[in-house]
């Protein structure tokens, strides 16, 4: 499984990259807007720095909803760095844009996927990545992981090239469940990445080792 980080915060991305397990980044207008407010930097400068930190796909998204606007914004974003992947909304105009991006050799990530039908359409349109938002589905009383399972089966049945990114992850158990199902990628908030390290027995074990070592030092000549 590949790990992406779901943030535009450069400090968080740099810290996650230092762990040696980061394969890519996903951003959106909300996340990028927060980083602009935090740093007072231009969005293109933020995205360029992210691409310099992580050698993998970096999803960036415009705000247009019509096909022409999506393509125009996407082409400008793609100029920032070769690793930029254009996030496209799961709409008819979004699918029209994906066909155009595909002809231009621009990588795409279909976002806001909430059903297997939507995933099937996006895969047939030629998207490189599919992003079902499992946390939001769980919040609405549906099973996000059940959808992930359905999409993976669909992709395998028809040998689509699209990869599935499990998005809207809320806690470490989501990552475990996604890995057991066989999801290709999880895009994980920084706070959840930190929680994945935690286990009380690990903390207890480290504490005991240090205490035992301190006792043993008393007997050294």
ROLO-970066 format. One record per residue (C-alpha): x, z, y; residue number from 1. Coordinates in nm, 3 decimals, always signed. Example, Ala and Ser with C-alpha at 12.3 -4.5 7.8 and 13.67 -1.06 7.14 Angstrom:
<xx=+1.230, zz=+0.780, yy=-0.450, resi=1> $
<xx=+1.367, zz=+0.714, yy=-0.106, resi=2> $
END
This chain:
<xx=+0.000, zz=+0.000, yy=+0.000, resi=1> $
<xx=+0.114, zz=-0.076, yy=+0.354, resi=2> $
<xx=+0.082, zz=+0.184, yy=+0.629, resi=3> $
<xx=-0.016, zz=+0.076, yy=+0.979, resi=4> $
<xx=-0.058, zz=+0.324, yy=+1.265, resi=5> $
<xx=-0.378, zz=+0.304, yy=+1.469, resi=6> $
<xx=-0.263, zz=+0.373, yy=+1.824, resi=7> $
<xx=-0.105, zz=+0.216, yy=+2.131, resi=8> $
<xx=+0.088, zz=+0.533, yy=+2.216, resi=9> $
<xx=+0.452, zz=+0.422, yy=+2.214, resi=10> $
<xx=+0.583, zz=+0.776, yy=+2.153, resi=11> $
<xx=+0.363, zz=+0.817, yy=+1.845, resi=12> $
<xx=+0.463, zz=+0.474, yy=+1.715, resi=13> $
<xx=+0.832, zz=+0.547, yy=+1.762, resi=14> $
<xx=+0.800, zz=+0.880, yy=+1.578, resi=15> $
<xx=+0.603, zz=+0.724, yy=+1.291, resi=16> $
<xx=+0.855, zz=+0.440, yy=+1.265, resi=17> $
<xx=+1.138, zz=+0.693, yy=+1.233, resi=18> $
<xx=+0.980, zz=+0.814, yy=+0.907, resi=19> $
<xx=+1.063, zz=+0.479, yy=+0.745, resi=20> $
<xx=+0.713, zz=+0.414, yy=+0.609, resi=21> $
<xx=+0.551, zz=+0.216, yy=+0.891, resi=22> $
<xx=+0.460, zz=-0.149, yy=+0.826, resi=23> $
<xx=+0.249, zz=-0.240, yy=+1.131, resi=24> $
<xx=+0.030, zz=-0.128, yy=+1.421, resi=25> $
<xx=-0.332, zz=-0.175, yy=+1.521, resi=26> $
<xx=-0.452, zz=-0.141, yy=+1.878, resi=27> $
<xx=-0.775, zz=-0.218, yy=+2.060, resi=28> $
<xx=-0.887, zz=-0.218, yy=+2.425, resi=29> $
<xx=-0.974, zz=+0.153, yy=+2.408, resi=30> $
<xx=-0.637, zz=+0.258, yy=+2.264, resi=31> $
<xx=-0.442, zz=+0.028, yy=+2.493, resi=32> $
<xx=-0.643, zz=+0.150, yy=+2.792, resi=33> $
<xx=-0.544, zz=+0.510, yy=+2.715, resi=34> $
<xx=-0.177, zz=+0.415, yy=+2.705, resi=35> $
<xx=-0.207, zz=+0.225, yy=+3.035, resi=36> $
<xx=-0.361, zz=+0.536, yy=+3.195, resi=37> $
<xx=-0.092, zz=+0.758, yy=+3.042, resi=38> $
<xx=+0.209, zz=+0.549, yy=+3.140, resi=39> $
<xx=+0.083, zz=+0.328, yy=+3.427, resi=40> $
<xx=+0.244, zz=+0.029, yy=+3.258, resi=41> $
<xx=+0.120, zz=-0.327, yy=+3.215, resi=42> $
<xx=-0.051, zz=-0.395, yy=+2.878, resi=43> $
<xx=+0.185, zz=-0.681, yy=+2.794, resi=44> $
<xx=+0.486, zz=-0.453, yy=+2.848, resi=45> $
<xx=+0.338, zz=-0.189, yy=+2.618, resi=46> $
<xx=+0.265, zz=-0.443, yy=+2.344, resi=47> $
<xx=+0.612, zz=-0.596, yy=+2.378, resi=48> $
<xx=+0.775, zz=-0.255, yy=+2.333, resi=49> $
<xx=+0.558, zz=-0.182, yy=+2.030, resi=50> $
<xx=+0.670, zz=-0.510, yy=+1.874, resi=51> $
<xx=+1.031, zz=-0.413, yy=+1.933, resi=52> $
<xx=+0.980, zz=-0.080, yy=+1.754, resi=53> $
<xx=+0.790, zz=-0.208, yy=+1.449, resi=54> $
<xx=+0.889, zz=-0.518, yy=+1.255, resi=55> $
<xx=+0.541, zz=-0.601, yy=+1.132, resi=56> $
<xx=+0.197, zz=-0.715, yy=+1.248, resi=57> $
<xx=+0.079, zz=-0.565, yy=+1.577, resi=58> $
<xx=-0.293, zz=-0.619, yy=+1.631, resi=59> $
<xx=-0.399, zz=-0.680, yy=+1.991, resi=60> $
<xx=-0.748, zz=-0.756, yy=+2.118, resi=61> $
<xx=-0.899, zz=-0.921, yy=+2.425, resi=62> $
<xx=-1.238, zz=-0.847, yy=+2.573, resi=63> $
<xx=-1.406, zz=-1.190, yy=+2.571, resi=64> $
<xx=-1.700, zz=-1.244, yy=+2.338, resi=65> $
<xx=-1.740, zz=-1.623, yy=+2.354, resi=66> $
<xx=-1.521, zz=-1.842, yy=+2.133, resi=67> $
<xx=-1.349, zz=-2.016, yy=+2.422, resi=68> $
<xx=-1.265, zz=-1.687, yy=+2.592, resi=69> $
<xx=-1.144, zz=-1.525, yy=+2.269, resi=70> $
<xx=-0.910, zz=-1.817, yy=+2.205, resi=71> $
<xx=-0.782, zz=-1.821, yy=+2.563, resi=72> $
<xx=-0.704, zz=-1.449, yy=+2.565, resi=73> $
<xx=-0.564, zz=-1.463, yy=+2.214, resi=74> $
<xx=-0.321, zz=-1.742, yy=+2.299, resi=75> $
<xx=-0.190, zz=-1.539, yy=+2.593, resi=76> $
<xx=-0.149, zz=-1.229, yy=+2.376, resi=77> $
<xx=+0.028, zz=-1.430, yy=+2.107, resi=78> $
<xx=+0.290, zz=-1.539, yy=+2.362, resi=79> $
<xx=+0.407, zz=-1.177, yy=+2.403, resi=80> $
<xx=+0.576, zz=-1.163, yy=+2.060, resi=81> $
<xx=+0.575, zz=-1.347, yy=+1.730, resi=82> $
<xx=+0.438, zz=-1.038, yy=+1.551, resi=83> $
<xx=+0.121, zz=-1.017, yy=+1.759, resi=84> $
<xx=-0.195, zz=-1.049, yy=+1.548, resi=85> $
<xx=-0.517, zz=-1.125, yy=+1.735, resi=86> $
<xx=-0.811, zz=-0.897, yy=+1.668, resi=87> $
<xx=-1.135, zz=-1.096, yy=+1.659, resi=88> $
<xx=-1.487, zz=-0.945, yy=+1.656, resi=89> $
<xx=-1.709, zz=-1.011, yy=+1.354, resi=90> $
<xx=-1.948, zz=-1.249, yy=+1.534, resi=91> $
<xx=-2.029, zz=-1.622, yy=+1.508, resi=92> $
<xx=-1.812, zz=-1.690, yy=+1.812, resi=93> $
<xx=-1.539, zz=-1.479, yy=+1.660, resi=94> $
<xx=-1.540, zz=-1.695, yy=+1.347, resi=95> $
<xx=-1.522, zz=-2.011, yy=+1.558, resi=96> $
<xx=-1.218, zz=-1.861, yy=+1.728, resi=97> $
<xx=-1.056, zz=-1.779, yy=+1.394, resi=98> $
<xx=-1.076, zz=-2.143, yy=+1.287, resi=99> $
<xx=-0.900, zz=-2.242, yy=+1.609, resi=100> $
<xx=-0.637, zz=-1.971, yy=+1.574, resi=101> $
<xx=-0.571, zz=-2.081, yy=+1.217, resi=102> $
<xx=-0.503, zz=-2.438, yy=+1.334, resi=103> $
<xx=-0.260, zz=-2.297, yy=+1.591, resi=104> $
<xx=-0.078, zz=-2.081, yy=+1.338, resi=105> $
<xx=-0.188, zz=-1.757, yy=+1.509, resi=106> $
<xx=-0.252, zz=-1.457, yy=+1.283, resi=107> $
<xx=-0.595, zz=-1.292, yy=+1.304, resi=108> $
<xx=-0.756, zz=-0.960, yy=+1.215, resi=109> $
<xx=-1.136, zz=-0.955, yy=+1.194, resi=110> $
<xx=-1.250, zz=-0.622, yy=+1.333, resi=111> $
<xx=-1.573, zz=-0.419, yy=+1.321, resi=112> $
<xx=-1.659, zz=-0.521, yy=+0.964, resi=113> $
<xx=-1.945, zz=-0.316, yy=+0.821, resi=114> $
<xx=-2.076, zz=-0.521, yy=+0.527, resi=115> $
<xx=-1.953, zz=-0.732, yy=+0.238, resi=116> $
<xx=-2.142, zz=-1.031, yy=+0.380, resi=117> $
<xx=-1.944, zz=-1.004, yy=+0.702, resi=118> $
<xx=-1.619, zz=-0.978, yy=+0.508, resi=119> $
<xx=-1.707, zz=-1.283, yy=+0.300, resi=120> $
<xx=-1.779, zz=-1.493, yy=+0.609, resi=121> $
<xx=-1.454, zz=-1.386, yy=+0.776, resi=122> $
<xx=-1.251, zz=-1.457, yy=+0.461, resi=123> $
<xx=-1.404, zz=-1.804, yy=+0.434, resi=124> $
<xx=-1.330, zz=-1.864, yy=+0.803, resi=125> $
<xx=-0.964, zz=-1.799, yy=+0.724, resi=126> $
<xx=-0.889, zz=-1.457, yy=+0.873, resi=127> $
<xx=-0.558, zz=-1.302, yy=+0.771, resi=128> $
<xx=-0.689, zz=-0.946, yy=+0.778, resi=129> $
<xx=-1.028, zz=-0.776, yy=+0.741, resi=130> $
<xx=-1.090, zz=-0.435, yy=+0.897, resi=131> $
<xx=-1.389, zz=-0.240, yy=+0.760, resi=132> $
<xx=-1.449, zz=+0.074, yy=+0.966, resi=133> $
<xx=-1.509, zz=+0.333, yy=+0.695, resi=134> $
<xx=-1.529, zz=+0.643, yy=+0.914, resi=135> $
<xx=-1.807, zz=+0.497, yy=+1.123, resi=136> $
<xx=-1.997, zz=+0.401, yy=+0.809, resi=137> $
<xx=-1.961, zz=+0.754, yy=+0.673, resi=138> $
<xx=-2.090, zz=+0.888, yy=+1.004, resi=139> $
<xx=-2.399, zz=+0.667, yy=+0.969, resi=140> $
<xx=-2.476, zz=+0.802, yy=+0.621, resi=141> $
<xx=-2.323, zz=+0.516, yy=+0.421, resi=142> $
<xx=-2.023, zz=+0.511, yy=+0.188, resi=143> $
<xx=-1.727, zz=+0.350, yy=+0.361, resi=144> $
<xx=-1.517, zz=+0.350, yy=+0.044, resi=145> $
<xx=-1.793, zz=+0.179, yy=-0.151, resi=146> $
<xx=-1.770, zz=-0.107, yy=+0.097, resi=147> $
<xx=-1.391, zz=-0.120, yy=+0.056, resi=148> $
<xx=-1.437, zz=-0.147, yy=-0.319, resi=149> $
<xx=-1.692, zz=-0.428, yy=-0.280, resi=150> $
<xx=-1.471, zz=-0.627, yy=-0.043, resi=151> $
<xx=-1.168, zz=-0.595, yy=-0.269, resi=152> $
<xx=-1.372, zz=-0.722, yy=-0.564, resi=153> $
<xx=-1.500, zz=-1.014, yy=-0.357, resi=154> $
<xx=-1.150, zz=-1.108, yy=-0.240, resi=155> $
<xx=-1.019, zz=-1.096, yy=-0.595, resi=156> $
<xx=-1.312, zz=-1.292, yy=-0.737, resi=157> $
<xx=-1.244, zz=-1.590, yy=-0.512, resi=158> $
<xx=-0.868, zz=-1.546, yy=-0.460, resi=159> $
<xx=-0.895, zz=-1.530, yy=-0.081, resi=160> $
<xx=-0.570, zz=-1.482, yy=+0.108, resi=161> $
<xx=-0.719, zz=-1.223, yy=+0.344, resi=162> $
<xx=-0.584, zz=-0.868, yy=+0.321, resi=163> $
<xx=-0.804, zz=-0.564, yy=+0.366, resi=164> $
<xx=-0.712, zz=-0.304, yy=+0.630, resi=165> $
<xx=-0.897, zz=+0.025, yy=+0.583, resi=166> $
<xx=-0.976, zz=+0.128, yy=+0.941, resi=167> $
<xx=-1.147, zz=+0.421, yy=+1.114, resi=168> $
<xx=-0.965, zz=+0.668, yy=+0.889, resi=169> $
<xx=-1.060, zz=+1.027, yy=+0.969, resi=170> $
<xx=-0.861, zz=+1.241, yy=+0.725, resi=171> $
<xx=-0.594, zz=+1.223, yy=+0.450, resi=172> $
<xx=-0.853, zz=+1.202, yy=+0.173, resi=173> $
<xx=-0.956, zz=+0.860, yy=+0.308, resi=174> $
<xx=-0.601, zz=+0.741, yy=+0.245, resi=175> $
<xx=-0.601, zz=+0.881, yy=-0.109, resi=176> $
<xx=-0.935, zz=+0.718, yy=-0.190, resi=177> $
<xx=-0.822, zz=+0.386, yy=-0.044, resi=178> $
<xx=-0.502, zz=+0.393, yy=-0.249, resi=179> $
<xx=-0.691, zz=+0.463, yy=-0.572, resi=180> $
<xx=-0.927, zz=+0.173, yy=-0.506, resi=181> $
<xx=-0.630, zz=-0.056, yy=-0.440, resi=182> $
<xx=-0.669, zz=-0.132, yy=-0.067, resi=183> $
<xx=-0.390, zz=-0.346, yy=+0.072, resi=184> $
<xx=-0.340, zz=-0.155, yy=+0.398, resi=185> $
<xx=-0.451, zz=+0.165, yy=+0.570, resi=186> $
<xx=-0.430, zz=+0.191, yy=+0.947, resi=187> $
<xx=-0.394, zz=+0.561, yy=+1.017, resi=188> $
<xx=-0.411, zz=+0.770, yy=+1.336, resi=189> $
<xx=-0.091, zz=+0.961, yy=+1.409, resi=190> $
<xx=-0.260, zz=+1.300, yy=+1.362, resi=191> $
<xx=-0.367, zz=+1.199, yy=+1.010, resi=192> $
<xx=-0.017, zz=+1.075, yy=+0.924, resi=193> $
<xx=+0.114, zz=+1.421, yy=+1.015, resi=194> $
<xx=-0.154, zz=+1.588, yy=+0.803, resi=195> $
<xx=-0.050, zz=+1.379, yy=+0.501, resi=196> $
<xx=+0.275, zz=+1.576, yy=+0.489, resi=197> $
<xx=+0.101, zz=+1.910, yy=+0.470, resi=198> $
<xx=+0.043, zz=+2.123, yy=+0.161, resi=199> $
<xx=+0.049, zz=+2.506, yy=+0.155, resi=200> $
<xx=+0.256, zz=+2.513, yy=-0.165, resi=201> $
<xx=+0.525, zz=+2.302, yy=-0.001, resi=202> $
<xx=+0.541, zz=+2.546, yy=+0.292, resi=203> $
<xx=+0.545, zz=+2.843, yy=+0.054, resi=204> $
<xx=+0.819, zz=+2.685, yy=-0.156, resi=205> $
<xx=+1.044, zz=+2.620, yy=+0.143, resi=206> $
<xx=+0.989, zz=+2.975, yy=+0.268, resi=207> $
<xx=+1.077, zz=+3.120, yy=-0.071, resi=208> $
<xx=+1.391, zz=+2.908, yy=-0.110, resi=209> $
<xx=+1.517, zz=+3.024, yy=+0.229, resi=210> $
<xx=+1.439, zz=+3.390, yy=+0.153, resi=211> $
<xx=+1.614, zz=+3.368, yy=-0.185, resi=212> $
<xx=+1.918, zz=+3.209, yy=-0.024, resi=213> $
<xx=+1.939, zz=+3.482, yy=+0.238, resi=214> $
<xx=+1.934, zz=+3.746, yy=-0.038, resi=215> $
<xx=+2.199, zz=+3.560, yy=-0.235, resi=216> $
<xx=+2.431, zz=+3.543, yy=+0.069, resi=217> $
<xx=+2.460, zz=+3.922, yy=+0.063, resi=218> $
<xx=+2.649, zz=+3.899, yy=-0.266, resi=219> $
<xx=+2.903, zz=+3.639, yy=-0.150, resi=220> $
<xx=+3.262, zz=+3.763, yy=-0.133, resi=221> $
END
